[in-house]
Structures are given as structure tokens and as C-alpha cells.
Amino acid sequence: MRIAIGGFQHESHSFAPMPTRWQDFLRPGGFPPLQGPETLVETLRPTSVPSAGAIAAAEEAGAEIAPLVWCFANPAGPVTAEAFERIAALMVATLSDAMEAAPLDGVFLELHGAMVAEGFDDAEGEVLRRVRAAVGPEVPIAASLDPHANMTAAMVSHADVLVPYRTYPHVDMKPAGARATRLLVERIRRNRPWAKSFRQVDFLIPLTAQCTLVPPMQTVLEERARIAETEGVAELAFCFGFPYADFPDCGVAIAAFADDQGAADGATAALAGWMEAREAEFAGGVLPAAEGVAQAIALSRTASRPVVLADTQDNPGGGGHGDTTGLLAELIRQDAQGAVLGLINDAESAAACHAAGEGAAVRLSLGGRSDGAPLAVSATVERLSDGRFTGTGPMARGNPADLGPCALVRVSPGVRVVVVSRKMQALDQSLFTHLGVQPAEQKILALKSSVHFRADFQPIAAEVIVVAAPGPVVADPAVLPFTRLRPSLRLRPGANR
């Protein structure tokens, strides 16, 4: 058995201030850079990405691996035409080379599912179409998806099975890749396709309401598992949607892959109906930054563990640039004590800190590159690093990070900031520990993240407060200037019913 393995991951925010370029896939910060066939297997094997699970599962099945190309870029604006065409061409070219070397029995692709590219609203549907055209109708294709995928009918049509992660924070990326590959092996051995069913749910779910550690999403995943077992389906793919993509297929979607059409249709109808009956439960809510900071300061006076503030609207994992300073300014204004904020993505300020050296006093125009609103601060440089370290938490364990020159600076008596040269969501304690900061020992941790931070930081937190400070990853997607969504889609759960 011979299985090709490759990946092309991006989550695209239609209204984010920065496009996603070819260079962003070459230096993605907290993930490996673009890999070719010569390096893919050994580079990805120790990481937490889905392809690592696919590699392990393929080897477990005794399959020969034909590596293709793999890449990831941090969420931002749509992928440029140049970047998309170059990477898609590399994918098909390496696939063609693999097929020339020997016949392929199957293809595994690590995709996101919410990529928008210039010229292709459904970029993963287009990638799958090209791969399907190259291998023909008889070679099975399996793909892993991020559950924030805006899954489409085209994706389902071109693949034999789609397997989203089950968790948000995404602590099962590697298991999802393994699960998809085991299903691919099963599909190869059964020598016949599964019946498919696809269904969309007509309301958007805010990111802050999508966390699977708590209801309602925790309950949805439990119901998904129950329905899949009851109906006897091979995979019941449930995607939460990424509510920042302005195209008709944005939103929640469900796909089933089963032995017969009745089971597939029954499973998608059951899960969609269950969600629709509980629509109002999916509305999210956050506090204004000033109120959240005031609560954090009050709680931190007596708490024995850190109070965590989640700066959800500048989440680099949702398309933010990681450089807005609204929450930082509020911490300074309210004279927070024992607070550390991470991360401010500002290569110019990081370079200035490195030029000054540890212990130096510097004047910085901090952040604000994406929104034109930097914060002028007088800072003391406490620690410097080259930004290279390895993730240690549930999501990033084993992933190599390269954030460029980094600095820990004190910007007021009680507030410090981690400044980096490349953006990354604050989802792992190693972002702080590589600069000598022990997160569990802080009074307040301010993190640029919506939900992923919970995997590594919630266990050490006395309290978690989600706040809304300036940034493009708005807590309420309904305020965005959408023009291309399907008419039936409700922008807020329970609205217009």
C-alpha cells in the first residue's frame, strides 16, 4: 500500500488588515516552514500537526509514504493569488512526481477548510478538485479539517472522507490526522466508496461560544458521537464554521460518510435538527476591556493563581495581527500590578530593544502597525531572546517556534509585555517561559487569543475573563460588512426567527 501525504493550511479572515503572502508560508512563526518531499516526514513527525498523526497511522498500516508538500501560515487576510497558485502547483507537481515513481493507493491531505484565496472563495474545494483531477476517480482521498472549516459541498464531493478535529482548543490535531488516515486505509481495503450526506446550519456561531470544554459546544460534540454510533456512520464531520469569511458557504456544516445513503442522511439531519432546536444557546458574550481589567485587578488582589484576560478581538489565530494596544493601555491606565501581556507583534520595537540591550531604558512606539494606533511607552528591557523555542503545552507540544527577535519589557511599574517579530497566538506557556517568565507566578496574564489559550492556561487560572478591545476578530460577527453571505444565514444565533 502506498499513500501520499501533504498539507496546505490557512484560515482566512475576509476583513483582516493584512493579506497572506507566499512569504508567510515560509516563516509561519509557531509552526514548521514550508516542507518539500525531502524533509516533510522527518520534520513533521515530532510535531502536533495532523500530518504527524497521518505519518504514524500510515506506518502502522504498513504503508509506504509518498511525501508531497506541506505548509501553514498564521490566520490573516485572504491568500494572495501568487501564494495560492504557487503552493497548489507544488502540491500537484509533487503528487505527479509520486505517481510517476509508483502507483498510489490513496492520498491524505491536511487542510484547514476556511481558506479564502484571491480567485477562489472555497480554496480547499479547489485544492481537492485539482488533486482529484490529478489522481482520477478511483484513488481515495481523505482529508483532516480544522473544525473552524467552512465546509462546502465541493469539499465533500471531491474527497472520500473528511475528518475535523473534535476539540477547540485543538488538542487533537495529531489524532485527527491519524483517524483520517485509518479511514483512508479502510476505504482502500473495502474498495468501494461510502455514501455521503451534506447539510448546512443557518446561523453563525461566535468564536467565543465555540469552545468544546464547556456547553453548548461540549454538549454538541457528545451528541455528535451518540448520533454517529447510533446511525453506524464511518465519520460524522461537524464543522463549527469560521464566521469571518464573506462568501455564501460561511458557517456551520455537517457531513456524514456511511455504508448506505439512509444512514448518512439520517445522521446529518439528526445533528442539524438537534442544533437548530437549541439555537439560542450558541450566542456568546464578552466584557468591554475597561470592565474586564477592573474585574481582573480586583480578583488578583486575593487570588492565589493568575487571572487570565483573553484579548479575543486581536486574536492572531483568527486573523488579527497581534499588535493592537487597547488592552495594554487599559492595564496601564488602571495601574494593574503583576501583569504580563503577550504577545505584541512589532518587529521594529523588538529590534530597538535588541539594539539597546538588556537593562536599557527605551522609548517605544509599541504595536499599532495594523490599525495605525501605536502606544507610546517608556520601557525597560528585561530579557531578550532570538525567539526560537519548542512548544510544551497540549496544542503546541513539539512544534518548533521561530518568532524572530523577542523582548520582555516593563512598560509601567506593574505591567510587562512580550514583544515579538512574528505573530503567534498566545496558546502556549513556552511563549513566556523562553523569556524567563513563569506564567503560574503572575497575578494577571493578558493573552491575545479567543479560546486556544485555555488548553495550557486555564489549568493554572483562578479566573478567565474574555474581553473586547480593538481588533478585527470581532466578538459579534454580525457587525462586519458582509455582502456575499447566503440570504438564509442568521448572523446571530436566534436572530430573525
C-alpha positions in Angstrom: 0.0 0.0 0.0 1.3 3.4 -1.0 -0.2 6.7 0.5 0.7 10.2 -0.4 0.7 12.8 2.4 0.6 16.6 2.1 -0.9 19.7 3.6 -1.9 23.3 2.8 -3.3 25.1 5.9 -4.7 28.6 6.2 -7.7 30.2 8.0 -8.7 33.4 6.1 -10.5 36.4 7.5 -12.1 38.4 4.7 -11.8 41.7 6.7 -8.4 41.3 8.3 -6.0 44.1 7.6 -3.1 42.1 6.2 -3.2 39.6 3.2 -1.5 36.3 3.4 1.5 36.1 1.1 3.9 33.4 -0.1 6.5 34.6 2.5 4.0 33.9 5.3 4.1 30.2 4.5 7.9 30.2 4.5 8.2 31.7 8.1 4.9 31.0 10.0 6.3 31.6 13.5 4.9 28.8 15.7 4.8 26.0 13.1 7.3 24.5 10.7 8.0 26.4 7.5 7.0 25.0 4.1 8.3 21.5 3.6 9.0 19.6 0.4 9.1 15.8 -0.1 12.7 15.5 1.1 12.0 16.9 4.5 8.3 16.5 5.2 8.2 13.2 7.1 11.1 13.8 9.5 10.2 17.5 10.1 6.6 16.8 10.9 6.9 13.5 12.7 7.7 15.1 16.2 5.1 17.9 15.9 1.4 18.1 16.9 0.0 18.7 13.4 -2.4 16.3 11.7 0.2 15.1 9.2 2.2 13.7 12.2 -0.7 11.5 13.0 -1.1 10.6 9.4 2.5 9.5 9.1 2.2 7.4 12.3 -1.1 5.7 11.1 0.3 5.0 7.6 3.4 3.4 9.0 1.2 1.5 11.5 -0.7 0.1 8.5 2.5 -0.9 6.8 2.0 1.6 4.0 4.8 3.3 2.1 4.6 7.1 2.4 4.9 9.3 -0.7 5.6 12.8 0.8 4.2 15.8 -1.1 4.4 19.4 0.1 3.2 20.8 3.4 2.7 24.4 4.6 0.9 26.5 7.2 0.5 30.3 7.6 -1.0 32.1 10.5 -4.6 33.3 10.1 -4.8 36.7 8.3 -6.5 38.1 5.3 -7.2 36.1 2.1 -4.3 34.2 0.5 -2.9 36.1 -2.5 -3.3 34.6 -5.9 0.5 34.3 -6.2 0.8 32.3 -3.0 -2.2 30.1 -3.7 -1.2 29.2 -7.2 2.5 28.5 -6.3 1.5 26.2 -3.4 -1.3 24.5 -5.3 1.1 23.9 -8.2 3.7 22.5 -5.8 1.1 20.1 -4.4 0.0 18.8 -7.8 3.6 18.7 -9.1 4.9 16.6 -6.2 1.8 14.4 -6.5 2.6 13.9 -10.2 6.2 13.0 -9.3 4.9 10.5 -6.7 2.6 8.9 -9.3 5.3 8.7 -11.8 7.5 6.9 -9.3 4.9 4.2 -8.5 1.1 3.8 -8.3 -0.7 5.4 -5.4 -3.4 3.7 -3.4 -4.6 6.8 -1.5 -4.0 10.4 -0.7 -4.1 12.1 2.7 -4.3 15.9 2.8 -4.0 18.1 5.9 -6.3 21.1 5.1 -7.9 23.8 7.2 -11.3 24.3 5.5 -11.6 28.1 6.0 -9.1 29.3 3.4 -10.2 32.0 1.0 -7.8 32.9 -1.8 -7.9 35.6 -4.4 -10.0 34.0 -7.2 -11.2 31.1 -5.0 -13.7 31.6 -2.2 -13.6 27.9 -1.4 -9.9 27.4 -1.7 -9.8 23.9 -0.2 -12.6 22.8 -2.6 -10.3 24.0 -5.4 -7.2 22.2 -3.9 -9.3 19.0 -3.6 -10.6 19.4 -7.2 -7.1 19.7 -8.5 -5.8 16.7 -6.6 -8.9 14.7 -7.7 -8.3 15.6 -11.3 -4.6 14.5 -11.0 -5.3 11.1 -9.4 -8.5 10.3 -11.1 -11.8 9.0 -9.7 -10.6 5.6 -8.4 -7.8 6.7 -5.9 -9.4 7.5 -2.5 -8.7 10.9 -0.9 -9.0 11.6 2.9 -8.5 15.0 4.5 -8.3 16.3 8.0 -10.0 19.6 8.7 -9.9 22.2 11.4 -13.4 22.3 12.9 -13.5 26.1 12.1 -13.8 24.9 8.5 -16.5 26.5 6.3 -17.1 23.0 4.9 -18.6 23.0 1.4 -20.4 20.6 -0.9 -17.4 20.8 -3.2 -15.0 19.6 -0.5 -17.4 16.7 0.3 -17.8 15.8 -3.4 -14.0 15.6 -4.2 -13.0 13.7 -1.0 -13.9 10.2 0.1 -13.9 11.2 3.8 -13.3 14.5 5.7 -12.3 14.3 9.4 -12.4 17.5 11.5 -10.8 17.8 14.9 -13.2 17.3 17.8 -11.7 19.9 20.1 -11.4 23.7 20.5 -8.7 24.4 21.8 -7.4 22.0 19.1 -5.6 19.4 21.3 -6.4 16.5 18.9 -4.8 17.7 15.7 -2.5 14.7 15.5 -5.2 12.2 16.4 -7.5 13.7 13.7 -4.8 13.1 11.1 -4.4 9.5 12.4 -8.1 9.0 12.3 -8.4 10.3 8.8 -5.6 8.0 7.6 -7.1 4.9 9.3 -10.3 5.7 7.5 -8.4 6.1 4.3 -6.8 2.7 4.8 -10.2 1.2 5.5 -11.6 2.9 2.3 -8.7 1.4 0.2 -9.3 -2.1 1.6 -13.1 -2.0 1.2 -12.6 -1.0 -2.4 -15.9 1.0 -2.6 -16.9 4.5 -1.5 -19.1 5.5 1.4 -22.4 7.2 0.8 -22.2 10.9 1.6 -24.6 13.5 3.0 -24.0 17.2 3.4 -26.1 19.8 5.3 -25.6 23.4 6.4 -27.0 25.0 9.6 -28.2 28.6 9.0 -26.8 30.5 11.9 -23.3 31.7 12.7 -21.6 30.8 16.0 -19.3 33.4 17.5 -15.8 32.1 18.2 -16.2 32.7 22.0 -19.2 30.3 22.0 -17.3 27.6 20.2 -15.1 26.2 23.0 -15.6 22.5 23.4 -14.6 22.5 27.0 -17.9 23.9 28.1 -21.6 23.9 26.9 -23.0 24.4 24.4 -20.3 23.0 22.1 -19.2 20.4 24.6 -22.8 19.0 24.5 -22.9 19.2 20.7 -19.8 17.0 20.4 -21.3 14.5 22.8 -24.5 14.4 20.7 -22.4 14.1 17.5 -20.7 11.0 19.0 -24.0 9.5 20.0 -25.6 10.0 16.6 -22.6 8.6 14.8 -22.7 5.4 16.8 -26.5 5.1 16.6 -26.6 5.6 12.8 -23.5 3.4 12.1 -21.6 6.0 10.2 -17.9 5.9 9.4 -17.5 9.6 10.1 -19.9 12.3 11.1 -17.9 15.5 10.3 -19.1 18.5 12.3 -17.6 21.9 11.4 -18.3 25.0 13.6 -17.6 27.4 10.8 -15.2 30.4 10.7 -17.6 33.4 10.9 -15.3 35.9 9.2 -15.3 34.7 5.6 -17.6 36.7 3.3 -18.9 34.0 0.9 -22.1 32.1 0.6 -20.9 28.9 2.3 -19.7 30.5 5.5 -20.9 28.8 8.7 -21.8 25.6 10.4 -21.8 22.4 8.2 -22.2 18.7 8.8 -21.2 15.8 6.5 -21.7 12.1 7.0 -19.9 9.2 5.4 -21.7 5.8 5.8 -22.4 2.4 4.2 -25.8 3.5 2.9 -27.5 6.7 2.0 -30.2 6.4 4.5 -27.7 6.3 7.4 -25.8 9.2 6.0 -28.8 11.4 5.5 -30.3 10.4 8.9 -27.1 11.4 10.7 -26.8 14.8 9.2 -30.5 15.5 9.7 -30.4 14.4 13.3 -27.4 16.6 14.3 -28.6 19.6 12.4 -32.1 19.3 13.9 -30.6 19.0 17.4 -28.6 22.2 16.9 -31.5 24.1 15.4 -33.7 23.3 18.4 -31.1 24.8 20.7 -30.0 27.8 18.6 -30.3 30.4 21.2 -27.8 28.6 23.4 -25.0 29.5 20.9 -25.0 33.3 21.5 -21.7 34.4 23.0 -20.9 37.4 25.2 -17.7 39.3 26.3 -16.9 42.3 28.6 -15.6 45.7 27.5 -11.8 45.9 28.1 -12.2 48.5 30.9 -14.7 46.4 32.8 -12.7 43.2 32.3 -9.4 44.8 33.5 -11.2 46.2 36.6 -12.5 42.8 37.5 -9.1 41.2 36.9 -7.4 43.7 39.2 -10.0 43.2 41.9 -9.8 39.4 41.7 -6.0 39.3 41.6 -5.7 41.0 45.0 -6.7 37.8 46.7 -6.3 35.1 44.1 -3.6 32.5 44.6 -3.4 31.8 40.8 -3.3 34.1 37.8 -6.4 35.9 36.5 -6.4 35.5 32.7 -7.7 38.2 30.3 -8.4 37.0 26.8 -8.0 39.7 24.2 -10.3 37.9 21.7 -10.7 40.6 19.1 -6.9 40.8 18.3 -6.5 37.0 18.2 -3.7 36.1 15.7 -5.4 32.7 15.4 -8.5 34.3 13.9 -6.9 36.8 11.6 -5.7 39.6 13.9 -2.2 41.0 13.5 -1.5 40.6 17.2 -0.4 44.3 17.6 -3.4 46.3 18.9 -2.8 48.0 22.2 -6.2 48.7 23.6 -6.0 46.1 26.4 -2.4 47.1 27.2 -3.4 50.7 27.5 -6.2 49.8 29.9 -3.9 47.8 32.1 -1.5 50.7 32.4 -4.4 53.2 32.9 -5.8 51.2 35.8 -2.4 50.6 37.3 -2.5 46.8 37.2 0.1 45.0 39.2 1.9 41.8 38.4 0.5 41.8 34.9 2.2 40.3 31.8 0.7 40.8 28.3 1.6 38.5 25.3 2.2 38.9 22.6 2.7 42.3 20.8 3.8 41.6 17.2 6.1 44.5 16.5 9.4 43.8 14.7 10.6 47.4 14.9 10.1 47.6 18.7 11.8 44.2 19.2 14.7 45.4 17.1 15.0 48.6 19.1 15.1 46.6 22.3 17.9 44.3 21.0 19.9 47.3 19.9 19.5 48.9 23.4 20.3 45.7 25.3 19.1 44.1 28.5 18.7 46.6 31.3 18.4 49.6 29.0 15.6 52.2 29.0 14.0 52.7 25.6 11.2 54.8 24.2 8.9 52.7 22.0 6.0 53.4 19.7 4.6 50.0 20.5 2.3 48.0 18.2 -0.4 49.5 16.1 1.1 48.6 12.8 -2.2 47.1 11.6 -4.6 49.8 12.8 -2.4 52.9 13.0 -2.8 53.3 16.7 0.6 52.5 18.4 1.1 53.2 22.1 4.0 55.4 23.2 5.7 53.9 26.2 8.9 54.4 28.2 10.1 50.8 28.7 12.9 48.9 30.4 14.3 45.9 28.5 14.3 43.0 31.0 15.1 40.0 28.8 16.0 39.3 25.1 15.8 36.1 23.0 16.1 35.0 19.4 12.5 33.8 19.5 13.4 30.1 18.9 12.0 27.5 21.2 9.8 24.4 21.2 6.2 24.3 22.3 5.4 22.5 25.5 1.6 22.6 26.0 -1.3 20.4 24.8 -1.6 22.2 21.4 1.9 23.1 20.5 4.0 20.3 22.1 6.9 19.5 19.9 6.2 22.3 17.4 9.3 24.5 16.6 8.7 28.2 17.0 10.7 31.0 15.4 9.2 34.4 16.3 12.4 36.3 15.4 14.0 38.7 17.9 11.8 38.9 21.1 11.9 41.1 24.2 10.3 41.2 27.6 9.8 44.8 28.5 8.4 46.6 31.5 6.1 49.5 30.4 4.8 50.5 33.9 5.6 49.5 37.5 3.2 46.7 37.3 2.9 45.8 33.6 5.3 43.9 31.4 4.9 42.9 27.7 6.3 40.2 25.5 7.2 41.8 22.1 7.9 39.5 19.1 8.9 40.0 15.5 6.4 37.5 14.0 2.8 36.9 15.1 1.6 33.9 17.0 -1.5 33.3 19.1 -0.8 33.1 22.9 -1.7 29.5 23.2 1.4 28.0 24.9 3.3 28.8 28.1 6.6 28.5 26.3 5.9 31.9 24.8 6.6 33.3 28.2 9.0 30.8 29.7 11.5 31.2 26.9 11.9 34.8 28.3 12.2 33.7 31.9 8.5 34.4 32.8 6.7 31.7 34.8 3.0 32.2 33.9 1.7 30.5 37.0 3.5 33.0 39.2 1.9 36.1 37.7 -1.1 38.0 39.1 -2.7 38.8 35.7 -2.0 37.2 32.3 -3.3 39.1 29.3 -3.4 36.8 26.2 -4.1 37.6 22.6 -6.3 34.6 22.0 -10.0 33.7 21.9 -10.1 30.0 23.0 -6.9 28.2 22.3 -5.2 29.7 25.4 -7.5 27.6 27.5 -5.6 24.4 26.7 -2.4 25.5 28.5 -3.5 28.4 30.6 -7.0 27.5 32.0 -5.5 24.8 34.3 -3.4 27.5 36.1 -6.0 30.2 36.1 -8.0 31.4 39.1 -10.5 33.0 36.6 -10.8 33.6 32.9 -12.3 36.9 31.6 -12.9 37.3 27.9 -12.7 41.0 26.9 -13.3 43.1 23.8 -10.5 45.5 22.9 -9.8 46.9 19.4 -9.1 44.2 16.7 -10.6 42.6 13.6 -11.7 39.3 15.1 -14.9 40.9 16.4 -16.7 39.0 19.1 -20.0 39.7 17.3 -19.5 38.8 13.6 -22.9 40.4 12.8 -21.2 43.9 12.9 -19.0 43.0 9.9 -19.9 44.5 6.4 -20.8 41.2 4.8 -22.1 41.4 1.2 -22.0 37.8 -0.1 -23.5 35.5 2.6 -26.4 33.3 1.6 -29.8 35.1 2.4 -31.0 32.4 4.8 -28.0 32.7 7.2 -28.6 34.4 10.5 -25.7 36.4 11.7 -26.6 36.0 15.4 -28.0 32.8 16.9 -31.7 33.2 17.3 -32.0 36.4 15.3 -34.8 36.9 12.8 -36.7 33.8 13.9 
